[in-house]
Amino acid sequence: MYILFLIQANTYLSAMKSVFFCILIFLFSGSAYSQQNDSPQTIFSPDTRITANEDTVLVSEESTRSDIDTTVYATASDSLIFFVKEKKKKPMSSTDFQFNWRNLDPSFKVFLFISFIFALGNSSNAFLILRAQNLGLSVTMVMLAYVLFNFVYAVFSLPAGIISDKIGPKKILLAGFLLFAAIYLFFGLITKSLFLWLLFPLYGIYMALTEGIGKAYISNLIPQERAGTAFGIYQTTIGLCTFFASWIAGLLWSYVSISAPFVFGSVMAMLAAFLFYFFGKEKKKHK
């Protein structure tokens, strides 16, 4: 490939030389001949004594040699390209677009089931805002607490990713599940709004420990050629579970108690953490 690049570069340089000499011919011929006299005129200083006709001949010969060089180099480069073999890809058939549940790694199926259980207790963040208002925070203070949550989430995301690369995503995810269980339990049990200024930042840490780490964990369980399918299944499962989790939380909020959705979420997170600890697999990344 390096030789081919040099040959093509020489071809381009030769072509540029040809263009340059053609421009010189046009300029010199225009200035060397007058309309009244067809005899050759001196176009440089008297010391050089180079006439237009002589220079035109020299330029023409040089241009001809450049054209020949260009043709030779171009032919040589085409010959080298002829010997370069491109890898042929297998044409895709209709079976390549068919989904087969059996082709997915069993470890991914286990994690998908654990995520399903956890997501059923992880209702919308709107319930956290409702709980903060229920404990007496004004709208302005609630928004400030939510901004604090997002700020902590952004700050801790990078350190969580770095630690995950060092000790593995499973431990980070397990810590996130347990932290979520504790946070939701306290959201359900506290009676003073002062504790919210601790719980919202902790909730931001939980998000940093699970949001991106979960996807990194999945990437370790599946081969690269099935990554899109696996992530699609995972996101679809989480999306559907979030809808049903919020529906369940609304029923518990309305018909049981205000604390019930958070206690339920804490119990589901503890169950998911238990299953993940015993059945979750730590695998090296597929290539």
C-alpha positions, 0 to 999 in steps of 0.5 A, a space after each residue: 500500500 505504501 508503494 502504491 501511495 508513492 506511485 500515485 503521488 508521483 503521478 499527481 506531481 507529474 500531472 501538475 508539472 504538465 499543467 504548469 509548463 502549459 501555463 508557461 507556454 501560454 504566457 511566454 508565447 503571448 509575450 514573445 510574439 507581437 502582432 506586427 512581427 512574427 520573428 522571435 523576440 527576447 523575453 528575458 534580460 539581455 544576459 540570458 538571451 533565451 528566445 521564445 521559440 527556443 524556450 517553447 521547444 524546451 518546454 514542449 519537450 519537458 511537457 512531453 516527457 512529463 506526459 510519458 512519465 504520467 502515463 507510465 506511473 498511471 499504468 504501474 499504479 493500475 497494475 498494482 491495484 489489480 493485484 490488491 484483493 478486497 475481502 468479500 463479505 457474505 451477502 445478507 439473507 432474510 435469515 440474518 434479520 430473523 430474531 432467535 431467542 435461543 441464540 442469545 447468551 444465557 448470562 444475558 437472559 439472566 441479567 435481563 430477568 434481573 433487570 426486569 424485576 428491578 425495573 418493576 420497582 423503579 417508578 418514574 422520578 416524578 414520584 420523587 418530586 411528589 414525595 418532596 412536595 408531600 414533605 413540605 418543599 416548595 416548588 423552587 426547593 424541589 427544582 433545586 433538589 432535582 438540579 442537585 441530583 442531576 449535578 451529582 449524577 454528572 460528576 460521579 459518572 466518570 469516576 464510576 466508569 473508571 472504577 468499573 474498568 478496574 474492578 468490573 461492572 458487576 460489583 458496581 451494579 450490585 452496589 447501585 442496586 443496594 444503594 437504590 434499595 436504601 434510598 427508596 426505603 428512606 424516601 418512604 420512611 422519612 417524615 422531615 424534608 431535611 433528609 431530602 437534601 441527602 437522598 437526592 444526591 445519593 440518588 444521583 450517585 445511584 444513577 452514576 453507578 447503574 445507567 452506563 455501567 449496565 450497558 457496559 455489563 451487557 456488552 461483556 455478555 454478548 458477541 459484537 454481531 448481536 450487540 444491537 439486538 441485545 441492547 434493543 431487547 434490554 431497552 424495550 424491557 426497561 421501557 415497558 417495565 418503567 410504564 408498569 412500575 409507574 402504574 403500580 406506584 400510582 395505585 399504591 400511592 392512591 390506594 395503600 399509602 404514600 410510602 408504599 411505592 417506595 417500600 415496594 421499589 426497595 423490596 424489588 431492588 433487594 430481590 434483584 440484588 440478591 439474584 444478581 449476586 448469586 446468578 450474575 456472571 462476570 465475563 470478559 468482553 467479547 471481541 
